[in-house]
Amino acid sequence: MRSHEAGALHGQAGDRGPAWLQRPDDVNALVPQLWSENTSKVAGRLQVAGVSAVELAEEFGTPLYVMDEADFRNRARAFKEGFAGAEVFYAGKSFLCVAVARWIAEEGLSLDVCTGGELAVAVAADFPPERIGFHGNNKSEAELRRAIEVGVGRIVVDSFDEIDRIIAIAEELATTVPVLVRVTAGVEAHTHEYISTSHEDQKFGFSIQGGDALEAARRVIAADRIEFNGLHSHIGSQIFVIDGFEVAARRVLRLHAQIASELGFSAPELDLGGGFGIAYTTQDDPATPETLGATMRALIDAECAALGIDVPNLSIEPGRAIVGPSTFTLYEVGTTKTVALDAGAARRYVSVDGGMSDNVRPALYGADYSCTLASRESEGPAVLSRVVGKHCESGDIVVKDEYLGADVGPGDLLAVPGTGAYCRSLSSNYNHVPRPAIVAVRDGEARVIVRRETEADLLRLDVY
């Protein structure tokens, strides 16, 4: 019999917790690497860029996504500087709204979109189209047409069907379309299988090993209305070790050299993707953009030298690493209870006013998060707790294991760091719960950049 989807979330019993989670000396202290650079505590109250969590909750309500704008911009700049000379693409899928698209444009980054909806946000933000890349394994004819009409800088092709669609549209519009060919390097990234994207048995890209990648390049080069700019590889997401990139770079660069020798075309670009990891808990130790940039540049230079080829222009996609750490989610506690378990163990449940509708990643991937009491200083002893949401699922878990003060109770505010990436993007209206607002805070001022949904929004599409 198949187990319940949330079964893995119930692996630790009672007060033991995972091996990596240590009882804190001070339950009120922040772990700095988990929070944005302008987040701190003053007399127990969490504050970001000079605005307290209590003030934010009073003005904007909870649940609430709180974004440190200066931190976001500084991370964008750090990747641009760490990969100097390369084109850095912000991942629209991690989180995108008009305000964020404008920040990305102002910081000089490019933007990666993968649906017509994400492209529509970029257009609404007046994002420079030549700095937009369009991804996706199943782009519709309408999406491709819109992208070509807008004049995106490149389309990352993912199938032979798509090549045929682009040729037909380009012929009809009498234009030339710049493309990269996405290849599957056959690398098993050290991450969750659902976000590992370069092993052979999955939906993305053309297989290098199977010969489809070379054939795709051949067809693109032969097409009159397509400009072949190079190869694209992406091995996954939330990746901390560089060895997967090293293997992928070798295989993709060998194909790059093979295309030059057999097809007589030396492509100018190479996109090695990214998907760099961030710290969600104390077990995570991400590298800096400077270290990542130097390491990846060195391995590409060495491999090109070994192959006797020119170094192509490099593109990278940091993924969640820009927006993820810039944001925390603020919740209000509604109820608490302690449940007796086997062997004298017990588990303390702290229920908040959000849950899997605003962060489905724990239920979807078994993702771990941390949290802290945000509205005051706890005076109770540290108790291993499980923070859960308000939805009708036992797998509706926000933070699987965290030490909180024993006095945390109804009306208190909890903050969960590292929620900038994929939380709002993957959010839903499950149980008809409106999605939270997103507030950007900078220099002591907070403003809404995505408003809170209302019941009227929930009913707007119903036909009476």
C-alpha positions in Angstrom: 0.0 0.0 0.0 1.3 3.4 -0.9 2.2 5.6 2.1 0.7 9.0 2.7 2.5 11.8 0.8 3.4 13.5 4.1 4.8 10.4 5.7 8.4 11.5 5.6 7.5 14.6 7.6 6.7 12.4 10.6 10.1 10.8 10.8 11.3 12.3 14.1 9.5 11.5 17.3 8.9 13.8 20.2 11.7 15.8 21.7 14.6 14.1 19.9 14.6 16.0 16.7 17.1 15.7 13.8 20.8 15.2 14.6 21.8 18.6 13.1 19.4 20.7 15.2 21.1 21.7 18.5 19.4 23.1 21.5 20.2 26.8 21.6 22.0 28.6 24.4 19.6 31.5 23.9 16.2 30.7 22.4 15.8 34.4 21.4 19.0 34.7 19.4 19.0 34.8 15.6 21.3 32.6 13.5 22.7 35.4 11.3 23.3 33.3 8.1 19.6 32.5 7.9 18.4 36.1 7.8 18.8 39.1 5.4 21.6 41.5 6.2 19.3 44.2 7.7 17.4 41.9 10.0 18.0 41.9 13.7 16.4 41.8 17.1 15.9 44.7 19.5 14.5 43.7 23.0 13.2 40.5 21.5 11.4 42.1 18.7 12.5 41.2 15.2 13.1 44.2 12.9 14.1 44.6 9.3 15.7 47.8 8.0 14.5 49.7 11.0 10.9 48.5 11.0 9.7 46.1 13.6 7.7 42.9 12.9 5.1 44.1 15.3 4.6 47.3 13.3 4.5 45.3 10.1 1.8 43.0 11.4 -0.3 45.8 12.8 -0.2 47.7 9.5 -0.3 45.0 6.9 -1.7 41.9 8.7 -0.5 38.3 8.8 0.6 36.1 7.2 3.0 38.5 5.4 6.0 38.1 3.2 8.6 40.7 4.3 11.3 41.5 1.8 14.5 43.3 2.6 15.0 45.4 -0.6 18.6 46.4 0.1 19.6 42.8 0.8 17.9 41.7 -2.4 19.8 44.4 -4.4 23.1 43.6 -2.7 22.8 39.9 -3.5 22.1 40.7 -7.1 25.2 43.0 -7.3 27.3 40.3 -5.5 26.5 37.8 -8.3 27.1 40.4 -11.0 30.5 41.2 -9.5 31.4 37.6 -8.6 30.8 36.5 -12.2 32.2 39.6 -13.8 32.1 39.4 -17.5 29.3 36.8 -17.5 25.6 37.5 -18.0 23.7 36.8 -14.8 20.0 35.8 -15.2 17.6 36.2 -12.3 15.2 33.3 -12.1 11.7 34.7 -12.6 10.2 31.4 -11.4 11.7 31.9 -7.9 9.7 35.0 -7.4 8.5 37.7 -9.8 6.4 40.8 -9.6 6.6 44.1 -11.4 8.6 45.8 -8.6 11.2 43.0 -8.5 11.6 43.0 -12.3 12.4 46.7 -12.1 15.0 46.1 -9.4 16.6 43.4 -11.5 16.7 45.8 -14.5 18.2 48.6 -12.4 20.9 46.3 -11.0 22.0 45.3 -14.5 20.9 41.6 -14.4 19.1 39.7 -17.1 15.8 37.9 -16.5 14.9 34.3 -17.1 11.2 33.6 -17.7 9.5 30.3 -18.5 5.8 31.0 -19.2 3.7 33.6 -20.9 2.6 34.9 -17.5 6.2 35.5 -16.4 6.9 37.2 -19.7 3.8 39.4 -19.2 5.1 40.6 -15.8 8.5 41.5 -17.5 6.6 43.4 -20.2 4.5 45.3 -17.7 7.7 46.3 -15.9 9.2 47.6 -19.1 12.1 45.1 -18.7 14.6 45.4 -21.6 13.5 42.6 -23.9 17.0 41.9 -25.2 17.9 40.9 -21.6 15.1 38.4 -21.3 15.7 34.6 -21.8 12.7 32.4 -22.3 12.8 28.9 -20.9 10.3 26.0 -20.6 9.9 22.4 -21.9 6.5 23.0 -23.5 6.2 26.5 -24.7 3.0 27.0 -26.6 2.8 28.5 -30.1 1.1 31.6 -28.6 3.9 32.0 -26.0 6.6 31.6 -28.6 4.9 34.1 -30.8 4.6 36.7 -28.0 8.3 36.2 -27.0 9.5 36.6 -30.6 7.2 39.7 -31.2 8.5 41.2 -27.9 12.1 40.6 -29.1 13.5 38.5 -26.2 17.2 38.1 -26.2 17.1 34.4 -26.5 14.8 31.4 -26.4 16.2 28.2 -24.8 14.9 25.4 -27.0 13.9 22.2 -25.4 12.5 19.9 -28.1 12.5 19.2 -31.8 8.8 20.2 -31.9 9.8 23.6 -30.5 12.4 24.1 -33.1 9.8 23.5 -35.8 7.4 25.9 -34.1 10.1 28.6 -33.9 11.0 28.2 -37.6 7.4 28.5 -38.7 6.7 31.6 -36.6 10.0 33.2 -37.6 9.2 32.6 -41.3 5.8 34.1 -40.9 7.1 37.2 -39.0 10.1 37.5 -41.3 12.5 37.7 -38.4 15.5 35.9 -37.0 15.3 34.3 -33.5 18.3 33.8 -31.3 18.3 30.5 -29.4 20.3 28.3 -27.1 19.9 24.5 -27.1 19.2 23.1 -23.7 21.2 19.8 -23.2 21.0 17.1 -20.6 24.5 16.4 -19.3 23.6 13.2 -17.4 24.7 14.6 -14.0 23.0 13.6 -10.8 23.0 16.8 -8.7 23.2 16.5 -4.9 19.6 17.7 -4.3 16.0 16.5 -4.1 15.1 14.4 -7.1 12.2 16.8 -8.0 14.6 19.7 -8.4 17.4 17.8 -10.1 17.2 18.5 -13.8 20.2 17.1 -15.6 20.0 13.3 -15.2 18.9 11.4 -18.3 15.4 10.3 -17.2 13.5 13.6 -17.0 11.6 16.0 -19.2 14.1 18.8 -19.8 16.6 19.2 -22.7 18.3 17.1 -25.4 20.4 14.2 -24.3 24.1 14.5 -25.0 24.7 10.8 -24.5 21.8 9.8 -26.8 22.9 12.1 -29.6 19.8 14.3 -29.6 21.7 17.4 -28.5 24.1 17.2 -31.5 21.1 16.7 -33.8 19.3 19.6 -32.3 22.3 21.9 -32.9 22.5 20.6 -36.5 18.8 21.5 -37.2 19.1 24.9 -35.6 22.3 25.8 -37.5 20.7 24.7 -40.7 17.6 26.8 -40.2 17.6 30.2 -42.0 15.5 32.0 -39.4 17.3 30.8 -36.3 20.5 32.2 -34.8 22.4 29.5 -32.9 24.0 31.2 -29.9 25.2 28.2 -27.9 24.4 25.5 -25.4 22.5 25.6 -22.1 22.9 23.2 -19.2 21.1 23.2 -15.8 21.8 20.4 -13.3 19.2 21.3 -10.6 18.4 23.6 -7.7 19.5 24.1 -4.1 23.0 22.9 -4.9 26.0 23.4 -2.5 28.8 21.5 -4.1 30.6 22.4 -7.3 31.5 18.9 -8.5 28.3 18.5 -10.5 29.0 21.7 -12.4 32.5 20.5 -13.1 31.2 17.3 -14.7 28.5 19.1 -16.6 30.9 21.8 -17.9 33.2 19.1 -19.3 30.5 17.3 -21.1 28.8 20.4 -22.5 32.1 21.9 -23.6 33.0 18.6 -25.4 29.8 18.9 -27.3 30.5 22.6 -28.0 33.9 21.5 -29.5 32.2 18.7 -31.4 29.7 21.1 -32.9 32.6 23.3 -34.0 34.6 20.5 -35.6 31.7 18.5 -37.2 29.2 21.2 -38.0 31.7 24.0 -38.6 30.0 26.4 -36.2 31.7 27.9 -33.1 28.9 29.1 -30.8 29.6 32.3 -28.9 27.8 31.4 -25.6 27.6 28.8 -22.9 25.0 28.8 -20.1 25.9 26.5 -17.2 22.7 27.3 -15.3 23.1 27.6 -11.5 20.6 26.7 -8.9 22.9 27.7 -6.1 21.8 26.8 -2.6 20.9 29.0 0.4 20.8 28.5 4.1 17.4 27.4 5.4 18.8 25.9 8.6 22.1 25.6 10.4 23.0 22.4 8.4 23.3 24.6 5.2 26.6 26.3 4.3 26.3 28.0 0.9 29.4 29.4 -0.9 29.7 33.1 -1.7 29.1 34.4 -5.2 32.8 35.4 -5.4 33.9 31.8 -4.6 31.4 30.3 -7.0 32.4 32.7 -9.8 36.2 32.1 -9.3 35.8 28.3 -9.2 33.5 28.0 -12.2 35.5 30.4 -14.3 38.7 28.4 -13.5 37.2 25.1 -14.4 35.8 26.4 -17.7 39.1 28.1 -18.6 41.0 24.8 -17.9 38.6 22.6 -19.9 38.6 25.0 -22.9 42.4 25.0 -22.8 42.5 21.2 -22.7 40.1 21.1 -25.7 42.0 23.7 -27.6 39.0 26.0 -28.0 38.2 29.6 -27.3 36.3 30.3 -24.0 32.7 31.1 -24.9 30.8 34.0 -23.2 29.4 32.6 -20.0 25.9 32.9 -18.6 24.7 31.7 -15.2 21.4 31.5 -13.3 21.8 31.8 -9.5 18.2 30.7 -9.0 16.9 31.2 -5.4 20.2 32.6 -4.2 19.3 36.2 -4.8 15.7 36.5 -3.5 15.5 33.5 -1.1 17.4 34.9 1.8 16.0 38.4 1.4 12.6 37.5 2.7 10.9 36.1 5.8 7.3 35.2 6.4 5.5 36.6 9.4 2.8 34.6 11.1 0.5 34.9 14.1 0.2 32.0 16.5 -3.4 30.8 17.0 -3.2 27.7 19.1 -0.7 25.4 20.8 -1.0 21.8 22.0 1.3 19.1 23.3 0.6 15.6 22.0 1.8 12.5 23.9 3.7 10.0 21.8 5.2 6.5 22.3 7.9 5.8 25.0 7.0 8.8 27.1 7.8 11.3 24.3 5.7 14.2 23.4 5.4 16.7 20.5 4.5 20.4 20.9 2.5 21.8 18.0 2.3 25.6 17.4 -0.4 26.5 14.9 -0.1 29.7 12.8 -2.5 31.5 10.5 -0.9 30.4 7.2 0.7 27.1 6.1 1.0 25.1 2.9 -1.0 27.7 0.9 1.9 30.2 1.4 4.7 27.6 1.6 4.1 24.2 0.2 7.8 23.3 0.0 7.9 21.3 3.3 4.9 19.1 2.1 6.3 18.9 -1.5 10.0 18.3 -0.9 10.3 17.7 2.8 12.1 21.1 3.0 13.4 22.2 6.4 13.0 25.7 7.7 13.8 27.6 10.9 11.8 30.2 12.8 12.0 32.6 15.7 9.6 34.4 18.1 9.3 37.8 16.5 7.1 40.0 18.7 8.8 39.8 22.2 11.5 38.1 24.2 10.7 34.6 25.4 11.2 33.9 29.1 10.5 30.2 28.9 12.9 27.2 28.4 13.6 26.0 24.9 11.2 23.3 23.8 11.4 21.4 20.5 8.3 22.4 18.6 6.6 21.8 15.3 5.1 24.8 13.6 2.0 23.9 11.5 -0.5 25.7 9.4 -4.3 26.0 9.4 -5.1 23.7 6.4 -6.9 20.4 6.4 -3.8 18.2 5.9 -1.6 16.5 8.4 1.3 17.3 6.1 0.5 21.1 6.5 3.9 21.7 8.3 5.7 25.1 8.2 8.7 24.2 10.3 9.2 20.5 11.0 11.5 20.9 14.1 12.6 24.1 15.9 13.4 25.1 19.4 11.0 27.8 20.7 10.3 29.1 24.1 7.8 27.1 26.1 5.8 30.3 26.7 5.1 30.9 23.0 1.3 31.1 22.7 -1.7 32.7 21.0 -1.1 36.2 19.6 2.6 35.8 19.4 4.3 36.5 16.1 6.7 33.9 14.5 9.0 34.7 11.6 10.3 32.0 9.1 13.5 33.1 7.2 14.5 32.1 3.7 11.0 32.3 2.1 11.7 34.6 -0.8 12.1 31.9 -3.4 9.3 29.6 -4.5 7.0 30.2 -1.6 4.8 32.9 -3.2 5.5 31.4 -6.6 4.1 28.0 -5.5 1.3 29.4 -3.3 -2.3 28.5 -3.7 -5.8 29.2 -2.4 -6.2 25.8 -0.8 -9.2 25.8 1.6 -10.0 29.2 -0.1 -7.4 31.0 1.9 -6.3 34.3 0.3 -2.6 34.6 -0.5 -0.5 37.0 1.7 0.7 40.4 0.8 4.4 41.1 0.0 5.9 44.1 1.7 9.3 45.6 0.7 11.2 47.3 3.5 14.0 49.8 3.0 15.6 52.6 5.1 12.9 52.5 7.7 9.9 52.5 5.3 7.7 49.6 4.2 5.5 49.5 1.2 3.2 46.9 -0.4 4.6 45.5 -3.7 1.9 42.8 -4.1 -1.3 43.3 -2.2 -3.1 40.8 -0.1 -5.8 38.8 -1.8 -9.4 39.3 -0.6 -12.5 37.2 -0.5 -13.6 39.2 -3.5 -10.5 38.0 -5.4 -11.4 34.4 -4.5 -14.9 34.9 -5.9 -14.0 37.0 -8.9 -13.7 34.0 -11.4 -16.9 32.2 -10.2 -19.8 32.3 -12.6 -23.0 32.9 -10.7 
